[in-house]
Amino acid sequence: MKYSRPVVLTIAGSDSGGGAGIQADLKTITVHGCFGVSAITALTAQNTVGVQGILPVPLDFIQQQLTSLFDDFTIVSAKTGMLHSPEVVRLVADNLKVHPGLQLVCDPVMVAKSGDKLLEDNAIQTLKGVLLPLATVVTPNIPEAEVLWGHSIQSEGDKETACRAIREMGAKSVLLKGGHDKGEFSTDLFYDGEGFHRFTAPRYPTPNTHGTGCTTSAAIAANLALGKDVLSATADAKGYMDTAIRFSLSIGHGHGPTDHFAAIQRGSLRYEVLQKLSEAVEFFCSHRAGHLIPEVQTNIAYGLPFALTHEEVAAIPGRIVSLKGAPHPSGCPTFGASRHIANIVLTVLRFSLDHRSVMNIRYETTFLENARKIGLKIGSFDRKDEPAPVKNQEGSTLEWGTREVLSRSETIPDIIFDTGDIGKEPMIRVIGKTPMEVVIKALKIGGIQVKEE
């Protein structure tokens, strides 16, 4: 039985630090389910702090690499990165143009994240003249687009004009990346001659963005090799890049890399979250703890690391009810099962990435007394202080109350409670790093002796 994967070629420089260049490309291509092959144009002595040295690969050996690859593999798509000189640009273009069915992503690498120049000034015109006309999509950031276009980009109108001008150089489509912009969100602008499409993502507060351009272009090339159209390939690559930046790695002493494997690890973490939540629910339901369950019933939630949406927080659909004095779950843990308790988890995560689990239990002064006796930290809010806009918006009270408590706390409390309001049941919320930790706290608060494993 024969099995294969689409082959994707990267023609770029080697990053000895592993965050960009050939190394980042091959990781990205592999994660996308393709087989990566490479032609190295330059060796760099490079880390997260900067580029300490560049050793160009001789032209005849770059040619030997490309000949070797095209003689043996059926290459579906390719991407270019650091080409550094007009001679290399011309050589690469000459090799690619004899393969007209190959889809090309051109990342016009000019400057490293550290500010070190990676493309000679006299190579820019060659890049525009012989390589861009072969590109399925070209992916400049704003400074690179300014060099290609020849003008400063200051506005949204400038971005659109730059995209049109770059496409007129021969590329079928342009992705103008917005990472160098300011603001809460980063927006990339895609133009294919028929219209503009914007891809917007949160701007995460991290310096670890080394290799984002290489990774984005490699992801697009891999998606094209998988048979996706250019717009879909770009959109999916942006989603992949968003996850890689969210989970960027603090490695080294400078601009660390993004995590190329975060998307895969995230999938395995979903299983782990559900498993740990199931174990905690089973442990809770093995005790006579029906007295902890309020009228609105109980739920336990557990979020993925860096969770941002309700769909990234698992809980019990239908909640946990009391049957003959014992807790009983109404369903199995599911992501997106509860908005109310997920709101609390998401709010807590803004203050501490370690505290990802929350459980609500019935309010009793004796429960609070028990909590104090065992040394738990307690916070509270008063619904009477709730601003009118919050009160009028369904489901926003818990987020507001949790934020009020955490914003004035030096550490994350174990408990946040409120004494209710008209039509609102008083409630205790138990906070912890894992659902098992939360359940054990709740059982102890309820006066139940717990044998911790």
C-alpha positions in Angstrom: 0.0 0.0 0.0 1.4 3.4 -1.0 0.9 6.5 0.9 2.1 10.0 0.2 1.7 13.7 1.1 1.7 16.8 -1.0 5.3 18.1 -1.4 5.9 21.7 -0.5 9.3 23.4 -1.3 10.8 26.2 0.7 13.6 28.3 -0.8 15.0 30.4 2.0 17.8 31.0 4.5 18.6 28.9 7.5 17.8 30.3 11.0 20.2 28.6 13.4 17.8 29.8 16.2 15.0 27.8 14.7 12.3 30.4 14.9 12.3 31.6 11.3 13.6 30.7 7.9 13.9 27.1 6.7 13.4 25.7 10.2 10.1 27.5 10.8 8.9 26.7 7.3 9.5 22.9 7.6 7.8 22.8 11.0 4.8 24.6 9.6 4.6 22.5 6.5 4.8 19.3 8.6 2.1 20.4 11.0 -0.2 21.1 8.0 0.1 17.5 6.8 2.4 18.1 3.9 6.0 17.0 3.2 8.5 19.8 3.2 11.7 19.9 1.1 14.1 22.8 1.1 16.8 24.7 -0.9 18.9 26.8 1.4 20.1 30.1 0.0 22.1 31.3 3.0 23.3 30.2 6.4 22.8 32.6 9.3 24.3 32.6 12.8 21.1 33.8 14.4 19.3 33.7 17.7 16.4 35.6 19.3 18.6 38.6 19.9 19.8 39.2 16.4 21.7 38.0 13.3 25.4 37.6 14.2 26.5 36.4 10.7 25.4 35.5 7.2 27.1 33.0 4.9 25.6 33.1 1.4 25.4 29.7 -0.3 27.2 29.7 -3.7 24.9 30.0 -6.7 26.0 26.7 -8.2 25.1 24.9 -5.0 21.7 26.5 -4.8 21.1 25.4 -8.3 22.3 21.9 -7.4 19.7 21.7 -4.6 16.9 22.9 -6.8 17.8 20.5 -9.6 18.0 17.6 -7.1 14.6 18.4 -5.8 12.7 18.9 -9.0 14.3 15.8 -10.6 12.9 13.6 -7.9 9.8 15.2 -6.3 6.4 16.3 -7.7 6.3 19.7 -6.0 2.8 21.1 -5.7 3.6 24.5 -4.2 6.6 26.5 -3.1 7.5 29.5 -1.0 10.4 31.9 -1.1 12.0 33.7 1.9 15.5 35.1 2.3 17.0 35.4 -1.2 19.5 38.2 -0.2 21.0 39.1 -3.6 19.8 39.8 -7.1 21.7 36.8 -8.5 19.9 34.5 -6.1 16.5 36.0 -6.9 17.1 35.6 -10.6 18.4 32.0 -10.2 15.3 31.1 -8.2 12.9 32.7 -10.6 14.6 30.9 -13.6 14.0 27.6 -11.9 10.4 28.3 -10.9 9.2 29.6 -14.2 9.8 26.3 -15.9 7.2 24.8 -13.6 4.1 26.8 -14.6 1.7 24.6 -12.6 3.4 25.2 -9.3 1.8 27.7 -7.0 4.2 30.2 -5.4 4.0 32.2 -2.2 6.6 34.9 -2.2 7.5 36.3 1.2 9.7 39.4 0.3 12.0 39.0 3.3 14.1 42.2 3.7 14.8 42.8 7.4 15.0 40.4 10.4 12.9 41.0 13.5 16.1 42.3 15.1 16.5 44.9 12.4 19.4 43.1 10.5 19.2 43.5 6.7 18.5 40.2 4.9 18.1 41.5 1.3 20.6 43.7 -0.6 19.2 47.0 -1.8 20.0 46.2 -5.4 18.0 43.0 -5.3 14.6 44.8 -4.8 14.2 45.7 -8.5 15.1 42.1 -9.5 12.5 40.8 -7.0 9.8 43.0 -8.5 10.8 42.3 -12.1 11.3 38.5 -12.2 9.9 36.9 -9.1 6.6 38.7 -8.2 5.1 37.9 -11.7 5.4 34.2 -10.8 3.7 34.6 -7.4 0.2 33.2 -6.6 0.4 35.4 -3.5 3.0 37.8 -2.2 3.0 38.5 1.6 4.7 41.8 2.5 4.5 43.4 5.9 4.0 47.2 6.0 7.7 48.2 5.8 8.2 45.7 2.9 5.1 46.9 1.1 6.4 50.5 1.4 9.7 49.5 -0.2 7.9 47.6 -3.0 5.4 50.4 -3.6 7.9 53.2 -3.1 5.7 55.3 -0.8 4.9 55.6 2.9 1.8 53.8 4.2 -0.1 55.9 6.7 -3.8 55.1 6.2 -6.2 52.4 5.1 -6.4 54.1 1.8 -2.7 53.8 1.4 -2.8 50.1 2.2 -5.4 49.5 -0.5 -3.4 51.6 -3.0 -0.2 49.7 -2.1 -2.0 46.3 -2.6 -3.2 47.4 -6.1 0.3 48.7 -7.1 2.0 45.5 -5.9 -0.5 43.3 -7.7 0.2 45.3 -10.9 3.8 44.1 -10.6 2.5 40.6 -11.6 1.4 38.8 -8.5 -2.0 37.2 -8.7 -2.9 38.3 -5.1 -1.4 40.3 -2.2 -1.6 39.8 1.5 -0.5 43.0 3.3 0.2 42.0 6.9 -0.7 44.5 9.6 1.6 43.4 12.4 3.5 46.6 12.4 0.3 48.7 12.9 -0.7 49.8 16.4 -4.0 49.1 18.3 -5.9 46.4 20.0 -6.3 44.4 16.8 -4.1 43.4 13.9 -5.6 43.4 10.5 -4.2 41.8 7.3 -5.5 43.1 4.0 -5.9 40.6 1.1 -6.4 41.7 -2.5 -6.9 39.5 -5.5 -7.9 42.0 -8.1 -11.6 41.4 -7.5 -12.0 42.8 -4.0 -10.4 43.3 -0.6 -10.7 40.9 2.3 -9.7 41.8 5.9 -8.5 39.2 8.4 -8.6 40.7 11.9 -7.2 39.1 15.1 -6.4 40.3 18.6 -3.0 41.8 19.1 -1.5 39.7 21.9 0.9 41.4 24.4 4.0 39.3 23.6 7.4 40.2 22.2 7.7 36.6 21.0 6.8 37.0 17.3 10.1 36.0 15.6 9.3 34.2 12.4 5.7 35.2 11.9 6.3 36.2 8.2 8.0 32.9 7.4 5.4 30.9 9.2 2.4 32.7 7.6 3.8 32.2 4.1 4.7 28.6 4.7 1.2 27.9 6.0 -0.4 29.5 2.9 1.9 27.3 0.7 0.9 24.2 2.6 -2.8 25.0 2.3 -2.5 25.6 -1.4 -0.8 22.2 -1.7 -3.8 20.7 0.0 -6.0 22.0 -2.7 -7.5 25.1 -1.1 -8.2 28.2 -3.1 -6.0 31.3 -2.4 -8.5 33.1 -0.2 -9.3 30.0 1.9 -5.6 29.1 2.1 -4.8 32.5 3.4 -7.7 32.6 5.9 -6.8 29.2 7.3 -3.1 30.3 7.6 -4.2 33.4 9.5 -6.1 31.2 12.0 -3.1 29.0 12.4 -0.8 32.0 12.9 -3.2 33.5 15.5 -2.9 30.3 17.6 0.9 30.2 17.2 1.2 33.8 18.4 -1.2 33.2 21.3 1.0 30.4 22.5 4.3 32.0 21.6 7.4 30.7 23.4 9.6 32.6 25.8 12.8 31.0 24.6 16.1 33.0 24.5 16.7 36.6 25.6 15.2 38.5 22.7 12.2 38.1 20.4 11.2 34.5 21.0 9.5 32.4 18.4 5.9 31.6 17.8 4.8 28.0 18.7 4.4 26.1 15.4 3.0 23.1 17.2 0.4 24.9 19.3 -2.5 24.0 17.0 -1.7 20.3 17.4 -1.1 20.5 21.1 -4.3 22.4 21.5 -6.2 19.5 20.1 -4.7 17.1 22.6 -5.4 19.6 25.4 -9.1 19.5 24.6 -9.1 15.8 25.4 -7.1 16.4 28.6 -9.6 19.2 29.7 -12.6 16.9 29.2 -10.9 14.0 30.9 -9.9 16.0 34.0 -13.3 17.6 34.2 -15.0 14.2 34.0 -12.8 12.9 36.8 -13.6 15.9 39.0 -17.3 15.6 38.4 -17.2 11.9 39.2 -15.3 12.6 42.4 -17.8 15.2 43.4 -20.8 13.0 42.7 -19.3 10.2 44.8 -20.0 12.2 47.9 -23.2 13.1 49.7 -22.9 16.7 48.7 -26.4 17.6 47.6 -26.6 20.3 50.2 -23.9 22.3 48.2 -26.2 22.5 45.1 -28.2 25.8 44.8 -31.7 26.2 43.4 -30.2 27.1 40.0 -28.1 23.9 40.2 -24.3 23.6 40.1 -21.8 23.6 37.2 -18.1 23.1 37.0 -16.1 24.6 34.2 -12.6 24.1 33.0 -11.0 26.2 30.3 -8.2 25.5 27.8 -5.0 27.4 28.4 -5.4 31.0 27.1 -9.1 30.4 26.5 -10.8 33.4 24.9 -14.3 32.2 24.0 -17.1 30.1 25.5 -16.3 27.4 23.0 -12.9 27.0 24.7 -14.4 26.4 28.1 -15.9 22.9 29.0 -18.8 22.5 31.4 -21.7 20.2 32.1 -24.7 20.6 29.8 -27.8 20.7 31.9 -25.6 21.2 35.0 -25.3 19.1 38.1 -28.6 18.4 40.1 -29.3 16.9 43.5 -31.0 13.5 43.6 -31.7 12.0 47.0 -29.0 14.1 48.6 -26.3 13.3 46.1 -25.0 15.2 43.1 -25.9 13.9 39.7 -24.6 15.3 36.3 -27.2 15.9 33.6 -24.7 15.2 30.9 -21.0 14.6 29.9 -18.5 17.5 29.9 -18.7 19.5 26.6 -17.0 22.6 25.3 -19.4 25.5 25.0 -21.9 24.0 27.4 -22.3 27.0 29.7 -22.1 30.7 29.0 -22.6 31.9 32.6 -19.9 30.0 34.4 -17.7 30.2 31.3 -17.9 34.0 31.6 -16.4 33.7 35.1 -13.6 31.4 33.9 -12.8 33.8 31.0 -12.7 36.8 33.3 -10.4 35.0 35.8 -8.1 34.1 33.0 -7.5 37.8 32.3 -5.9 38.1 35.7 -4.2 34.6 36.0 -3.5 32.2 33.2 -3.1 29.4 35.9 -6.6 29.6 37.3 -8.8 27.9 34.7 -11.6 26.2 36.7 -14.7 27.6 38.5 -17.6 25.9 40.3 -20.8 27.5 41.7 -22.3 26.2 45.0 -25.1 27.3 47.3 -24.6 30.3 49.5 -24.5 29.6 53.3 -22.8 31.6 56.0 -21.6 28.4 57.5 -19.8 27.6 54.2 -18.0 30.9 54.4 -17.0 30.2 58.0 -15.7 26.8 57.0 -13.7 28.4 54.2 -12.1 30.8 56.6 -11.2 28.1 59.1 -9.3 26.2 56.4 -7.5 29.3 55.2 -9.2 30.0 51.9 -9.0 33.5 50.5 -12.5 35.1 50.1 -13.7 38.0 47.9 -17.2 39.4 47.4 -19.2 41.9 45.4 -22.5 43.5 45.9 -25.1 43.4 43.1 -26.5 46.7 44.3 -23.3 48.4 43.1 -23.8 47.0 39.6 -24.0 49.7 36.9 -27.3 50.0 35.1 -25.8 49.1 31.6 -24.4 45.9 33.2 -27.7 45.1 35.0 -29.6 45.5 31.8 -27.4 43.2 29.8 -28.3 39.5 30.3 -25.5 37.4 31.7 -23.0 40.3 32.2 -23.3 40.5 36.0 -21.1 37.6 36.9 -18.3 38.9 34.6 -18.6 42.4 36.1 -18.7 41.1 39.7 -15.7 38.8 39.2 -13.7 41.6 37.6 -14.6 44.0 40.4 -13.2 41.5 43.0 -10.1 40.5 41.0 -9.1 44.1 40.1 -8.7 45.0 43.8 -7.1 41.7 44.9 -3.4 41.1 45.0 -3.9 37.3 44.5 -6.6 35.2 43.0 -9.2 34.4 45.8 -10.4 30.8 46.3 -14.0 32.1 46.7 -16.0 34.9 45.3 -19.5 35.3 46.6 -22.5 37.6 46.5 -25.6 37.8 48.6 -28.0 38.1 45.7 -30.6 40.7 44.7 -34.3 40.7 43.8 -34.9 37.6 41.8 -31.2 36.6 42.0 -30.1 33.8 44.2 -27.0 34.4 46.4 -24.1 32.3 45.3 -20.6 31.1 46.1 -18.1 30.6 43.2 -15.1 28.4 43.9 -12.0 29.1 41.9 -8.9 26.9 41.3 -6.3 25.8 38.8 -8.0 22.5 38.1 -11.5 21.1 38.5 -10.3 18.6 41.0 -8.8 21.3 43.1 -12.1 23.2 42.9 -14.2 20.2 43.9 -12.0 19.4 46.9 -12.3 23.0 48.1 -16.1 22.9 47.6 -16.5 19.6 49.5 -14.4 21.0 52.4 -16.4 24.1 52.5 -19.5 22.0 52.8 -18.1 20.2 55.9 -17.3 17.0 54.0 -14.2 15.1 54.9 -12.2 14.5 51.8 -9.6 11.9 51.1 -7.3 13.6 48.6 -5.6 11.3 46.1 
